[in-house]
């Protein structure tokens, strides 16, 4: 039989996952400096299927304004280049037959604002997931049998407290990312 503590634990896990996912998505949004996480969502057409870029090549950031992609199989150079161009990162790769170099152009004010909107969208998705975890936990708590109303109320307050903490974590991560994007 599941206890109220199990419901609370389950809710916390769901909320933790939502915050973690948002942080990972934030990392893929470009800021002023090069980071290998930028290319994490790029998928390459390789060996008859779509694969994440980091499974067919090594990505490095040797300089603050440059990313390099070294394919493990030279025959994938063109496919990788095509995938980077097709991604909506606004990057222009150049390849010398061995290595793909991706210079990061400076962000325009307009592009920064667009990126802030993207980050806000990720944050909103995470907020929805946190709220969903809370709603689910509270409805499970209400259905729990052989428990006093006081214990149920206490468990609901506990879930609400977790919800508020996770919303605060999301807000802090969002503010930090926003500041990073707008920093010139």
N, C-alpha and C positions, 0 to 999 in steps of 0.2 A: 504494500500500500504506500502511495506517495504521501509524504508529509508536507506541511506548509513550508518547512525549510527547503525541501526539494524544489518546490515551486519557485521560491525566492532564488535559489541557486541557479535554476534553469533560466530565470529571467535575467540574472546577472550575466550568465554566459552569452545569451542572445545580445544583450546590450554591449558587452565587451567586443563581440564579433563585429557589431555595427560600427563602433568607434574605430576599431582596427582597420576595417575595410575602408573607411573614409580616409584614414591616415595614409593607407597604401595608395588610394586614388589621388590624394593631394600630391604625393611624391611624383606622380607621373605628369603633373602639370608643370610646365616650363617656367622657370624664373630667370633671372639674369645670368646665373652661372650654370655651366654644364654639369649634368648629373646623369649617370647611366640609367637611373630609374625612368628617365624621360622616354626611353624606348621600350619599356616593359610591356606596353600594350600593343606594340607593333607585331603583326602576324605575317609570316613569310610563307609563300607557296613553295613547299619543298617536299621532294619525294612523294608527290601525289596527295599531300594533305597540307593543311594550314598549321604552321608551328610557330610558337613564340620565338621571336628573334634570338633571345638568349639561349635557345636550344640548338641553334645552328651556327652561332658565331659568338666571339667574345667582344663585349662592348667596354670601351675604356674612355675616361675623360682626362687625357694627358695635359690639357690646358683649360683655364676657366671658360674659354669661348669655343672649345672644340671637342667633339666626340669622335672616336674612331671605332669602326666595326671591322673585325678581322674574322671572315668566314672560315670555318674549319674545312669546308669543301669549296674550292675556288669556283666550281661550276654554279654556285649559288649567288655569286656576286650580283648579277643582273636582277635576280629575283628579290634579293635583299634591298637593292637600290630602289626597285619598283615599289616595294612594300613601304619604304620610308617616304617616298614621294606621295604614295596613296594615302598615308596616314594624315590626319588633319593637324599635324604639328607645325606645318609651315616651314619645313626644313628642306634644304637643297643639298643632297649628297653628291660627292664627286668620287670617282674610283680610279685608282691607278693600276688596276689589274691584280692587285694583291690586297689592298686595304681600301675601305670606304671612309672618307673624311667628311664630317658633317660640321661645317662652321655654323655657330649659333649667331644669327644676326641680332643686333640689339632690338629689344622690344619697343614697339611704338606705344604711345599712350593709349591709342585705340585698342591695340592687341592686349595690352595689360588689362584693360577694362573687360574685354571678352573673356580673358583667362579668369578674372575674378568671378564673372558670372558662372563659368564652368565649375569653379571651386564651390560656389554657393549651391549649385545644383547637386554636387556630390554630398555636401553637408545636409541638404534637405532630404536626400534619399536616406542618409544615415539617421536623421531625426525620426523619419517615418519608421525605420526599422526599430529604433529604440522604443518609440511609442507602441509599436505593435507588440514588442516583447512585454511591455508593461500591461497592455490590455489583455493579452493572452494569459499572463500570470494571474492577474486579478480575477479573470473569469474562472480559472482553475481553482483559485483559492476559495471563491464563493461556492464552488461545487464540492469542495472537500467535506466529507462527512465525519461525524464523531469528533467535531472540534467546536469549542465554544465560539460565540459571536465575537467576544473580546479578542480571542486569539486570531480570528480571521481579520478583524480590523487592524490588529497589530501587524500582521503579515502584509496587509495591503499598504499600510504606512511605510513598511520596510521597502516594498517594491517601489513606491512613489519616491522614496529617498534615493534609491538606486537610480531611478529614472532621472531625477534632478541632477545627481552627480555626473551621470553620463552626458546629459545635455550640456553641462558646464564644460566637460572635457572637450566635447565637439566644438563648442563656441571658442574655447581657447585655441584649439588646433586651427580652426577657421581663421581667427584673427591673425595668428602667426603666419599662416600661409598667405593671407591677403597682404600683410605688411611686406613679406618677402617678394611678392609679385610686384607691388607698387614701388618698391625700393629701386631707385635709378642708379 
